Amino acid sequence: MLETETETSIEELKPTNKTQRFAQWLMDREEKREKKDSSLEGLIKLNVLVSFLTLGLVGGFETVQLAVSLIPYLG
């Protein structure tokens, strides 16, 4: 019985020795780390937004304008 093209390509992608399995594990770990980093970036953006909203509620709109105008001087 003949194998289809996809079955052959899937078998070719399977790691066969320890070095290939280790390389695959490293690539999988890096993908997970990238996903984690992107979720952290989202949390940081949310934190900045909530901070500005809190600043606006406590100090008023003028305080938020002042804080936004000072952002270029922070870097």
C-alpha atoms as a printed R data frame, in Angstrom:
   type eleno elety resid chain resno       x      y      z
1  ATOM     1    CA   MET     A     1   0.000  0.000  0.000
2  ATOM     2    CA   LEU     A     2   1.354  3.437 -0.954
3  ATOM     3    CA   GLU     A     3   1.699  6.195  1.600
4  ATOM     4    CA   THR     A     4   0.216  9.573  0.830
5  ATOM     5    CA   GLU     A     5   2.381 12.655  0.561
6  ATOM     6    CA   THR     A     6   1.234 14.046  3.914
7  ATOM     7    CA   GLU     A     7   1.988 10.821  5.777
8  ATOM     8    CA   THR     A     8   5.496 10.818  4.363
9  ATOM     9    CA   SER     A     9   6.119 14.462  5.260
10 ATOM    10    CA   ILE     A    10   4.815 13.940  8.820
11 ATOM    11    CA   GLU     A    11   7.145 10.988  9.331
12 ATOM    12    CA   GLU     A    12  10.061 13.000  7.976
13 ATOM    13    CA   LEU     A    13   9.388 15.744 10.549
14 ATOM    14    CA   LYS     A    14   9.500 13.375 13.532
15 ATOM    15    CA   PRO     A    15  12.803 13.624 15.397
16 ATOM    16    CA   THR     A    16  14.792 10.410 15.146
17 ATOM    17    CA   ASN     A    17  17.743 10.960 17.449
18 ATOM    18    CA   LYS     A    18  18.478 12.788 20.686
19 ATOM    19    CA   THR     A    19  19.947 15.844 18.975
20 ATOM    20    CA   GLN     A    20  16.881 16.337 16.794
21 ATOM    21    CA   ARG     A    21  14.517 15.823 19.743
22 ATOM    22    CA   PHE     A    22  16.506 18.363 21.774
23 ATOM    23    CA   ALA     A    23  16.394 20.864 18.905
24 ATOM    24    CA   GLN     A    24  12.621 20.373 18.607
25 ATOM    25    CA   TRP     A    25  12.226 20.879 22.363
26 ATOM    26    CA   LEU     A    26  14.235 24.120 22.163
27 ATOM    27    CA   MET     A    27  12.071 25.422 19.311
28 ATOM    28    CA   ASP     A    28   8.870 24.537 21.162
29 ATOM    29    CA   ARG     A    29  10.177 26.241 24.300
30 ATOM    30    CA   GLU     A    30  11.014 29.397 22.331
31 ATOM    31    CA   GLU     A    31   7.506 29.486 20.829
32 ATOM    32    CA   LYS     A    32   5.986 29.229 24.320
33 ATOM    33    CA   ARG     A    33   8.278 32.014 25.559
34 ATOM    34    CA   GLU     A    34   7.213 34.283 22.685
35 ATOM    35    CA   LYS     A    35   3.547 33.699 23.521
36 ATOM    36    CA   LYS     A    36   4.263 34.513 27.151
37 ATOM    37    CA   ASP     A    37   6.104 37.714 26.192
38 ATOM    38    CA   SER     A    38   3.214 38.868 24.022
39 ATOM    39    CA   SER     A    39   0.766 38.289 26.874
40 ATOM    40    CA   LEU     A    40   3.041 40.290 29.203
41 ATOM    41    CA   GLU     A    41   3.046 43.153 26.706
42 ATOM    42    CA   GLY     A    42  -0.749 43.121 26.771
43 ATOM    43    CA   LEU     A    43  -0.765 43.254 30.559
44 ATOM    44    CA   ILE     A    44   1.667 46.174 30.548
45 ATOM    45    CA   LYS     A    45  -0.529 48.114 28.116
46 ATOM    46    CA   LEU     A    46  -3.568 47.413 30.274
47 ATOM    47    CA   ASN     A    47  -1.675 48.560 33.366
48 ATOM    48    CA   VAL     A    48  -0.681 51.836 31.674
49 ATOM    49    CA   LEU     A    49  -4.266 52.457 30.586
50 ATOM    50    CA   VAL     A    50  -5.653 51.797 34.052
51 ATOM    51    CA   SER     A    51  -2.966 54.006 35.592
52 ATOM    52    CA   PHE     A    52  -3.911 56.922 33.340
53 ATOM    53    CA   LEU     A    53  -7.603 56.397 34.051
54 ATOM    54    CA   THR     A    54  -6.899 56.404 37.780
55 ATOM    55    CA   LEU     A    55  -4.760 59.515 37.412
56 ATOM    56    CA   GLY     A    56  -7.594 61.163 35.511
57 ATOM    57    CA   LEU     A    57 -10.126 60.310 38.198
58 ATOM    58    CA   VAL     A    58  -7.923 61.483 41.053
59 ATOM    59    CA   GLY     A    59  -6.121 64.459 39.549
60 ATOM    60    CA   GLY     A    60  -8.397 65.561 36.759
61 ATOM    61    CA   PHE     A    61  -7.953 65.855 33.020
62 ATOM    62    CA   GLU     A    62  -5.273 68.526 33.274
63 ATOM    63    CA   THR     A    63  -3.057 66.132 35.247
64 ATOM    64    CA   VAL     A    64  -3.415 63.487 32.542
65 ATOM    65    CA   GLN     A    65  -2.486 66.053 29.889
66 ATOM    66    CA   LEU     A    66   0.605 67.014 31.889
67 ATOM    67    CA   ALA     A    67   1.624 63.376 32.357
68 ATOM    68    CA   VAL     A    68   1.215 62.639 28.626
69 ATOM    69    CA   SER     A    69   3.241 65.718 27.722
70 ATOM    70    CA   LEU     A    70   6.093 64.544 29.996
71 ATOM    71    CA   ILE     A    71   6.339 61.046 28.469
72 ATOM    72    CA   PRO     A    72   9.023 62.010 25.885
73 ATOM    73    CA   TYR     A    73  11.289 63.162 28.730
74 ATOM    74    CA   LEU     A    74  11.160 59.759 30.487
75 ATOM    75    CA   GLY     A    75  13.217 57.963 27.818
